[in-house]
Structure formats: C-alpha cells, structure tokens
Amino acid sequence: MSETGVESQPAIDLDLRLVRYFTVVAEHLNFARAAEALHLAQPSLSRQIQRLEDVLGVRLLERTPQGSRLTVAGAAFLPRAQALVHAAQQAALTARSAAPPRTITIGYVEDLVISPAVRDLRRRHPGAHVRTRHLDWDETTALPERRVDALVARTPLPIPTDGLRVTVLYDEPRALLLPATHPLAGKESVTAADFADEPLVACAGMAALWTGFWRLDPRPNGDPAPLGHMIVDTFEDKLETVADGRAIALVPADDPRPALRDDLTTVPVEGIEPCQVVVVTRNGDRNPLVSHFVQSAKNLLMRDA
C-alpha cells in the first residue's frame, strides 16, 4: 500500500518497437498491409502484437473476416501509444541536436568486426566522440531511424535503400550449416543440388528479399525451396535447430559462431551468389565524421578479391 492508502501498480516496461507496430496495425486495420508497411513477415508481426498484449494484460485487436478491429482497450490505448511513439522520436531528435557536433555512432550487425576502422577514425580525429553500437540482425532500421550514423552489415539489407548510400567492402561466400552427423558434413564443398530437397531454417520478422536469400528461394534452377516448419527469431535459435537435426541453414562463411560448437559444421556452397559486407550511410549526411569513417572502412575492412 502507498502512503495515500491506494495500492501501487507494478511498473510496466513497454517496448517502444512493439508500441510502434501496434500503431501501424491500428492505422491499416489489416495485418498483411501493416506487415508490408513495416517490412516484416506477417506471422512475426502477429507475434509481436501478442507480446505487447501479454505485457499489457489486455486484448488490443480482434481479427474478423474483413480484417481487424480495435477492442475497447485497443481504442483507448491507441492515442496514448501514438503520443508515446511521437514523444520518443522527439526526445531522440532533441538529444541528438544537443550533442557535440563532432559525434558519430557506428552500428555493426551480429559478428562483424569494425575495430580497425573505428581505431583509425579515433586516431585521425582525437577530439571526436566516436561511439559504437552492436545490433541484432533485425535492427538495421537503426540507420534510417537515426539511432546510428553509419552501419556495417551484410546484404541483402532488410530495409529499403531509398535515401541510403551503400558502399561494398567485400564479397563473402555463403556456407551450408549442418549437424556434424549430417551425410554432407565433411565434404570439401557442395552445390544447391546436393540439398535441393531439404528445407532451410526460416527467420521470422524479415523482408521477403532477405528471407529468400538465406533460404535460397527460389533455388538456382528456378524451383521453389521446400517449405519448412521451423521459424526462428535469433541466430542462436538457428544454431540449436540445426544441431538438433531438424533443419539445415545457410550462413555467412566467415561467421565464427558455428565453429564454437563441436556438434555443428559448415561446408562451402559452390555456384550461388555471395552476400556482401557493406557500410551504409544516409544520403546527404553533413557530418564529416561519416564520410571519414567510410574511408577508414574502405582502407581497413576491405579484402582482396
């Protein structure tokens, strides 16, 4: 009980990303159109809204044959949710506008290493505030949302590239991730025909272009990839799924994480397009540290063909 005699309510930790997803669904009242607008897979969007409803302890949306509709609780929550998203955006812009002019935040995705380029930028600009931010594979929206000023990631990018400048650093082959006991384990290399009938792990919440690339869908001969039942949310879940023998997966050949496990192995895949490691910035960004970081990345992160 509080001093006023009213029982205090437990704090609710709202994920702003889930709140934003809800406002977009509420705007469209159709999960398919909302998922397209958010560049998400529809099943993933449904799960994210369910997570928000679980946190709030109320039902926000009801599905109908004609689409979706707000519940009474959803209608009451919507204006507050919209205000919350707007306030968060304004707070971020206010903080960034108050930051010293010689500041840059560099995002890097998953296992990619950017330390040589960051050290070089700090050496060249000792008075600058150079920050780094590690991002999960589904957080590349940090660049268009201005949470980072430059982004080192792999293609295909799961975000629209309109308004962005993409600089290719190097090509990286794709490898087949297998259980150590799989019949293909131990081969020097394989082709798509060697695993044509096996489904590859699908990742939730990503754009169709990204998902198709990492599921090799369609296959090089034009056939659709077999449909698998496994959908994972994280790279670690992908490793577990493959280790359990429930599916196989394509991964970047240089990703060191599979090598940390003795129940997994990777085999190079011949005859398929590689992914690319790129540095991405916003067109027209006037922060000189951004172009200087791109130059450092080109000098120190690029590889010989």
Backbone hydrogen bonds in HBPLUS format (Angstrom, degrees):
<---DONOR---> <-ACCEPTOR-->    atom                        ^
c    i                          cat <-CA-CA->   ^        H-A-AA   ^      H-
h    n   atom  resd res      DA  || num        DHA   H-A  angle D-A-AA Bond
n    s   type  num  typ     dist DA aas  dist angle  dist       angle   num
A0002-SER N   A0006-VAL O   3.18 MM   4  5.56 156.5  2.24 122.0 129.2     1
A0005-GLY N   A0002-SER O   2.98 MM   3  5.30 160.2  2.02 110.2 116.4     2
A0018-LEU N   A0015-ASP O   2.99 MM   3  5.43 122.3  2.34 108.1 121.5     3
A0019-VAL N   A0015-ASP O   3.10 MM   4  6.49 154.9  2.17 150.3 158.1     4
A0020-ARG N   A0016-LEU O   2.89 MM   4  6.13 157.6  1.94 149.1 154.6     5
A0021-TYR N   A0017-ARG O   2.97 MM   4  6.26 155.3  2.03 144.2 151.1     6
A0022-PHE N   A0018-LEU O   2.99 MM   4  6.27 156.9  2.04 147.4 153.0     7
A0023-THR N   A0019-VAL O   3.08 MM   4  6.44 154.9  2.14 148.7 154.8     8
A0024-VAL N   A0020-ARG O   3.13 MM   4  6.45 150.5  2.22 149.7 157.1     9
A0025-VAL N   A0021-TYR O   3.01 MM   4  6.33 161.3  2.05 154.6 159.7    10
A0026-ALA N   A0022-PHE O   2.83 MM   4  6.02 160.1  1.87 153.3 159.4    11
A0027-GLU N   A0023-THR O   2.98 MM   4  6.10 137.3  2.16 132.9 143.8    12
A0028-HIS N   A0024-VAL O   3.08 MM   4  6.38 155.7  2.14 149.7 154.6    13
A0029-LEU N   A0025-VAL O   2.58 MM   4  5.40 151.9  1.65 153.6 162.9    14
A0068-SER N   A0029-LEU O   3.12 MM  39  4.93 144.0  2.26 134.5 128.6    15
A0034-ALA N   A0030-ASN O   2.98 MM   4  6.13 160.2  2.02 153.0 159.5    16
A0035-ALA N   A0031-PHE O   2.82 MM   4  5.88 157.4  1.87 146.8 152.9    17
A0036-GLU N   A0032-ALA O   3.06 MM   4  6.30 152.7  2.13 143.1 150.4    18
A0037-ALA N   A0033-ARG O   2.97 MM   4  6.23 156.1  2.03 146.8 153.1    19
A0038-LEU N   A0034-ALA O   2.95 MM   4  6.17 144.9  2.07 146.3 155.9    20
A0039-HIS N   A0035-ALA O   2.90 MM   4  5.85 109.7  2.41 135.9 152.2    21
A0040-LEU N   A0035-ALA O   2.89 MM   5  4.92 170.9  1.89 146.7 149.1    22
A0039-HIS N   A0036-GLU O   3.24 MM   3  4.98 152.5  2.32  95.4 103.6    23
A0045-LEU N   A0041-ALA O   3.03 MM   4  6.37 157.9  2.08 155.5 162.3    24
A0046-SER N   A0042-GLN O   2.99 MM   4  6.26 161.1  2.03 156.4 160.9    25
A0047-ARG N   A0043-PRO O   3.05 MM   4  6.34 152.6  2.13 143.4 150.5    26
A0048-GLN N   A0044-SER O   2.93 MM   4  6.26 151.7  2.01 150.0 158.1    27
A0049-ILE N   A0045-LEU O   3.00 MM   4  6.29 160.1  2.04 155.4 159.7    28
A0050-GLN N   A0046-SER O   3.02 MM   4  6.24 152.0  2.10 142.6 150.8    29
A0051-ARG N   A0047-ARG O   2.92 MM   4  6.22 147.8  2.02 144.0 152.7    30
A0052-LEU N   A0048-GLN O   3.04 MM   4  6.42 154.6  2.11 146.9 152.9    31
A0053-GLU N   A0049-ILE O   2.93 MM   4  6.23 160.5  1.97 150.5 155.9    32
A0054-ASP N   A0050-GLN O   2.86 MM   4  6.08 149.8  1.95 146.4 155.0    33
A0055-VAL N   A0051-ARG O   2.98 MM   4  6.28 153.3  2.06 147.2 154.0    34
A0056-LEU N   A0052-LEU O   2.97 MM   4  6.24 162.5  2.00 153.8 158.3    35
A0057-GLY N   A0053-GLU O   2.71 MM   4  5.67 139.1  1.88 141.5 153.3    36
A0071-THR N   A0060-LEU O   3.00 MM  11  5.34 167.9  2.01 128.0 129.0    37
A0062-GLU N   A0069-ARG O   2.84 MM   7  5.37 159.2  1.88 157.7 164.8    38
A0069-ARG N   A0062-GLU O   2.85 MM   7  5.37 149.0  1.95 148.5 158.8    39
A0064-THR N   A0067-GLY O   2.70 MM   3  5.12 176.7  1.70 147.5 146.5    40
A0067-GLY N   A0064-THR O   3.00 MM   3  5.12 158.5  2.04 109.2 116.2    41
A0075-ALA N   A0071-THR O   2.86 MM   4  6.11 159.6  1.90 154.5 158.6    42
A0076-ALA N   A0072-VAL O   3.07 MM   4  6.28 151.0  2.15 143.5 151.2    43
A0077-PHE N   A0073-ALA O   2.90 MM   4  6.08 145.9  2.02 143.9 153.7    44
A0078-LEU N   A0074-GLY O   2.93 MM   4  5.97 145.3  2.05 148.6 156.4    45
A0081-ALA N   A0077-PHE O   2.83 MM   4  5.99 152.9  1.90 156.9 166.0    46
A0081-ALA N   A0078-LEU O   3.03 MM   3  4.97 113.8  2.49  95.5 112.1    47
A0082-GLN N   A0078-LEU O   2.88 MM   4  6.13 162.1  1.91 163.0 166.9    48
A0083-ALA N   A0079-PRO O   3.01 MM   4  6.16 156.6  2.07 141.5 148.0    49
A0084-LEU N   A0080-ARG O   2.86 MM   4  6.05 147.9  1.97 142.4 151.6    50
A0085-VAL N   A0081-ALA O   2.97 MM   4  6.26 161.1  2.01 154.6 157.9    51
A0086-HIS N   A0082-GLN O   3.01 MM   4  6.19 165.1  2.03 148.1 152.7    52
A0087-ALA N   A0083-ALA O   2.84 MM   4  5.95 159.8  1.88 145.8 152.0    53
A0088-ALA N   A0084-LEU O   2.96 MM   4  6.14 153.0  2.04 145.9 152.9    54
A0089-GLN N   A0085-VAL O   3.06 MM   4  6.34 158.0  2.11 148.9 154.4    55
A0090-GLN N   A0086-HIS O   2.93 MM   4  6.21 162.0  1.97 154.0 159.0    56
A0091-ALA N   A0087-ALA O   2.85 MM   4  6.00 152.6  1.93 144.5 152.5    57
A0092-ALA N   A0088-ALA O   3.00 MM   4  6.23 156.0  2.06 146.2 152.0    58
A0093-LEU N   A0089-GLN O   2.99 MM   4  6.25 162.0  2.03 150.0 154.8    59
A0094-THR N   A0090-GLN O   2.86 MM   4  6.00 157.2  1.91 147.9 154.5    60
A0095-ALA N   A0091-ALA O   2.98 MM   4  6.16 160.9  2.01 146.9 151.8    61
A0096-ARG N   A0092-ALA O   2.95 MM   4  6.16 162.0  1.98 150.0 155.1    62
A0097-SER N   A0093-LEU O   2.88 MM   4  6.03 154.0  1.95 146.9 154.0    63
A0098-ALA N   A0094-THR O   3.12 MM   4  6.27 136.1  2.32 139.9 150.6    64
A0098-ALA N   A0095-ALA O   3.22 MM   3  5.21 131.6  2.47  94.0 106.7    65
A0099-ALA N   A0096-ARG O   3.23 MM   3  5.13 150.7  2.32  96.5 105.1    66
A0129-HIS N   A0102-ARG O   2.85 MM  27  6.22 169.5  1.86 160.8 162.8    67
A0104-ILE N   A0129-HIS O   3.06 MM  25  6.48 156.8  2.12 160.9 159.6    68
A0131-ARG N   A0104-ILE O   2.87 MM  27  6.15 176.8  1.87 166.6 167.7    69
A0149-ASP N   A0105-THR O   2.71 MM  44  5.36 166.9  1.72 150.9 155.5    70
A0106-ILE N   A0131-ARG O   2.86 MM  25  6.19 162.5  1.89 143.5 147.5    71
A0133-ARG N   A0106-ILE O   2.82 MM  27  6.04 142.6  1.96 152.7 149.8    72
A0107-GLY N   A0150-ALA O   2.79 MM  43  6.07 170.3  1.80 161.8 158.4    73
A0152-VAL N   A0107-GLY O   2.88 MM  45  6.29 154.7  1.94 145.2 152.5    74
A0108-TYR N   A0133-ARG O   3.08 MM  25  6.43 150.6  2.17 153.1 154.9    75
A0135-LEU N   A0108-TYR O   2.87 MM  27  5.87 154.8  1.93 157.9 156.7    76
A0109-VAL N   A0152-VAL O   3.12 MM  43  6.44 151.6  2.20 169.0 177.8    77
A0112-LEU N   A0109-VAL O   3.21 MM   3  6.02 162.6  2.24 147.2 145.5    78
A0110-GLU N   A0135-LEU O   2.94 MM  25  6.15 163.2  1.97 177.6 176.1    79
A0118-VAL N   A0114-ILE O   3.07 MM   4  6.27 159.9  2.12 156.5 162.5    80
A0119-ARG N   A0115-SER O   2.86 MM   4  5.98 167.7  1.88 161.3 163.7    81
A0120-ASP N   A0116-PRO O   3.06 MM   4  6.20 155.2  2.12 141.1 148.1    82
A0121-LEU N   A0117-ALA O   2.98 MM   4  6.20 156.1  2.03 145.2 151.3    83
A0122-ARG N   A0118-VAL O   2.98 MM   4  6.24 160.4  2.02 152.2 157.2    84
A0123-ARG N   A0119-ARG O   2.90 MM   4  6.10 148.7  1.99 145.4 154.5    85
A0124-ARG N   A0120-ASP O   2.96 MM   4  6.19 155.7  2.02 149.1 155.1    86
A0125-HIS N   A0121-LEU O   2.91 MM   4  6.03 136.9  2.10 141.8 153.8    87
A0128-ALA N   A0125-HIS O   3.03 MM   3  5.50 165.3  2.06 119.3 124.1    88
A0139-GLU N   A0136-ASP O   3.06 MM   3  5.41 159.0  2.11 125.2 123.6    89
A0142-ALA N   A0139-GLU O   3.08 MM   3  5.94 161.8  2.12 121.6 125.1    90
A0143-LEU N   A0140-THR O   3.27 MM   3  6.23 168.4  2.28 124.7 125.0    91
A0145-GLU N   A0141-THR O   2.96 MM   4  5.96 150.4  2.05 152.4 161.9    92
A0147-ARG N   A0142-ALA O   2.76 MM   5  4.90 148.4  1.86 156.2 161.5    93
A0148-VAL N   A0142-ALA O   3.19 MM   6  5.76 136.8  2.38 132.2 127.0    94
A0146-ARG N   A0143-LEU O   2.92 MM   3  5.07 161.6  1.96 112.8 117.2    95
A0151-LEU N   A0280-VAL O   2.89 MM 129  5.01 146.0  2.01 143.5 152.4    96
A0280-VAL N   A0151-LEU O   2.69 MM 129  5.01 159.4  1.73 148.0 155.3    97
A0153-ALA N   A0278-VAL O   3.02 MM 125  5.60 151.8  2.10 150.3 159.1    98
A0278-VAL N   A0153-ALA O   2.84 MM 125  5.60 167.7  1.85 165.6 169.9    99
A0155-THR N   A0276-GLN O   2.79 MM 121  5.22 145.0  1.91 145.3 156.6   100
A0164-LEU N   A0161-THR O   2.97 MM   3  5.13 152.6  2.05 134.3 130.1   101
A0283-ASN N   A0163-GLY O   2.93 MM 120  5.42 171.3  1.94 134.3 136.9   102
A0165-ARG N   A0281-THR O   2.73 MM 116  5.24 167.2  1.75 152.5 155.6   103
A0281-THR N   A0165-ARG O   2.98 MM 116  5.24 157.7  2.03 145.7 152.9   104
A0167-THR N   A0279-VAL O   2.96 MM 112  5.29 167.1  1.98 153.0 157.2   105
A0279-VAL N   A0167-THR O   2.92 MM 112  5.29 158.6  1.97 149.5 155.2   106
A0169-LEU N   A0277-VAL O   2.80 MM 108  5.60 162.5  1.83 155.5 159.3   107
A0170-TYR N   A0277-VAL O   3.38 MM 107  5.56 154.1  2.45 141.1 145.6   108
A0277-VAL N   A0170-TYR O   2.90 MM 107  5.56 164.8  1.93 167.7 172.2   109
A0172-GLU N   A0275-CYS O   2.79 MM 103  5.31 171.5  1.80 149.3 147.8   110
A0275-CYS N   A0172-GLU O   2.95 MM 103  5.31 142.3  2.10 167.1 155.8   111
A0253-ALA N   A0173-PRO O   2.90 MM  80  5.52 163.5  1.92 157.5 152.2   112
A0269-VAL N   A0174-ARG O   3.42 MM  95  6.27 153.8  2.49 154.2 149.2   113
A0175-ALA N   A0251-VAL O   2.84 MM  76  5.46 170.6  1.85 166.8 170.1   114
A0251-VAL N   A0175-ALA O   2.94 MM  76  5.46 159.9  1.98 153.7 160.1   115
A0176-LEU N   A0267-VAL O   2.78 MM  91  5.14 171.0  1.79 153.2 151.9   116
A0267-VAL N   A0176-LEU O   2.95 MM  91  5.14 145.2  2.08 134.0 145.1   117
A0177-LEU N   A0249-ALA O   2.66 MM  72  5.08 173.4  1.66 161.2 162.5   118
A0249-ALA N   A0177-LEU O   3.27 MM  72  5.08 157.1  2.33 139.5 142.8   119
A0178-LEU N   A0265-THR O   2.86 MM  87  5.42 172.1  1.87 169.3 170.8   120
A0265-THR N   A0178-LEU O   2.94 MM  87  5.42 150.2  2.03 154.9 158.1   121
A0182-HIS N   A0179-PRO O   2.99 MM   3  5.32 171.3  2.00 119.5 121.5   122
A0180-ALA N   A0263-ASP O   3.01 MM  83  5.10 156.6  2.07 120.3 118.6   123
A0185-ALA N   A0182-HIS O   2.96 MM   3  5.27 153.0  2.04 112.0 120.7   124
A0187-LYS N   A0184-LEU O   3.25 MM   3  5.92 163.2  2.28 137.6 138.0   125
A0190-VAL N   A0268-PRO O   2.93 MM  78  6.39 148.2  2.03 154.8 165.2   126
A0270-GLU N   A0190-VAL O   2.74 MM  80  6.03 166.4  1.76 170.2 172.4   127
A0194-ASP N   A0191-THR O   2.96 MM   3  5.47 144.8  2.08 111.9 121.5   128
A0195-PHE N   A0192-ALA O   3.23 MM   3  5.68 148.4  2.33 108.6 116.4   129
A0198-GLU N   A0195-PHE O   3.15 MM   3  5.45 165.3  2.17 113.6 118.1   130
A0201-VAL N   A0248-ILE O   2.90 MM  47  6.19 150.1  1.99 158.8 168.1   131
A0202-ALA N   A0230-MET O   3.31 MM  28  6.37 166.3  2.33 158.7 157.7   132
A0232-VAL N   A0202-ALA O   3.01 MM  30  6.49 158.4  2.06 157.9 162.8   133
A0204-ALA N   A0232-VAL O   2.86 MM  28  5.84 170.9  1.87 164.3 164.7   134
A0211-THR N   A0207-ALA O   2.98 MM   4  6.27 169.4  1.99 160.8 163.8   135
A0212-GLY N   A0208-ALA O   2.79 MM   4  5.83 165.8  1.81 152.8 157.2   136
A0213-PHE N   A0209-LEU O   3.11 MM   4  6.20 152.3  2.19 140.9 148.0   137
A0214-TRP N   A0210-TRP O   3.23 MM   4  6.52 160.8  2.27 152.3 155.8   138
A0215-ARG N   A0211-THR O   2.93 MM   4  6.06 123.2  2.26 143.1 158.4   139
A0216-LEU N   A0212-GLY O   2.92 MM   4  5.67 106.2  2.48 135.2 149.6   140
A0217-ASP N   A0212-GLY O   2.84 MM   5  4.67 168.8  1.85 140.8 144.6   141
A0216-LEU N   A0213-PHE O   3.38 MM   3  5.11 156.1  2.44  93.8 100.5   142
A0219-ARG N   A0223-ASP O   2.75 MM   4  5.36 162.0  1.78 172.1 168.7   143
A0222-GLY N   A0219-ARG O   2.76 MM   3  5.33 163.0  1.78 131.1 133.9   144
A0238-LYS N   A0234-THR O   3.11 MM   4  6.49 147.1  2.22 140.7 149.9   145
A0238-LYS N   A0235-PHE O   3.05 MM   3  4.92 115.7  2.48  90.4 106.5   146
A0239-LEU N   A0235-PHE O   2.99 MM   4  6.40 153.4  2.06 150.2 156.5   147
A0240-GLU N   A0236-GLU O   3.07 MM   4  6.39 157.9  2.12 146.8 152.3   148
A0241-THR N   A0237-ASP O   2.91 MM   4  6.13 160.1  1.95 151.1 156.4   149
A0242-VAL N   A0238-LYS O   3.05 MM   4  6.27 162.9  2.08 154.1 157.7   150
A0243-ALA N   A0239-LEU O   2.89 MM   4  6.03 163.1  1.92 150.0 155.6   151
A0244-ASP N   A0240-GLU O   2.95 MM   4  6.09 145.8  2.07 146.3 154.4   152
A0246-ARG N   A0241-THR O   3.23 MM   5  5.76 153.2  2.31 173.7 165.7   153
A0245-GLY N   A0242-VAL O   2.89 MM   3  5.15 156.9  1.94 109.3 116.9   154
A0255-ASP N   A0252-PRO O   3.18 MM   3  5.51 166.4  2.19 113.7 117.9   155
A0259-ALA N   A0256-PRO O   3.15 MM   3  5.57 128.6  2.43 108.8 121.5   156
A0260-LEU N   A0257-ARG O   3.12 MM   3  5.48 158.7  2.17 111.9 118.5   157
A0261-ARG N   A0258-PRO O   3.16 MM   3  5.81 167.3  2.17 119.3 122.2   158
A0285-ASP N   A0282-ARG O   3.28 MM   3  5.74 152.7  2.36 136.4 132.6   159
A0290-VAL N   A0287-ASN O   3.01 MM   3  5.68 150.2  2.10 118.6 126.2   160
A0292-HIS N   A0288-PRO O   3.13 MM   4  6.32 154.0  2.20 146.7 154.7   161
A0293-PHE N   A0289-LEU O   2.85 MM   4  5.99 146.5  1.97 140.0 148.1   162
A0294-VAL N   A0290-VAL O   3.04 MM   4  6.39 158.7  2.09 151.2 156.9   163
A0295-GLN N   A0291-SER O   3.09 MM   4  6.33 154.2  2.16 141.8 148.2   164
A0296-SER N   A0292-HIS O   2.97 MM   4  6.27 155.6  2.03 144.4 151.2   165
A0297-ALA N   A0293-PHE O   2.79 MM   4  6.07 157.0  1.84 155.6 161.9   166
A0298-LYS N   A0294-VAL O   2.92 MM   4  6.18 155.9  1.98 148.4 154.7   167
A0299-ASN N   A0295-GLN O   2.94 MM   4  6.16 148.7  2.04 146.3 155.1   168
A0300-LEU N   A0296-SER O   2.91 MM   4  6.00 150.3  2.00 148.4 155.9   169
A0301-LEU N   A0297-ALA O   2.76 MM   4  5.00 152.6  1.84 136.9 142.4   170
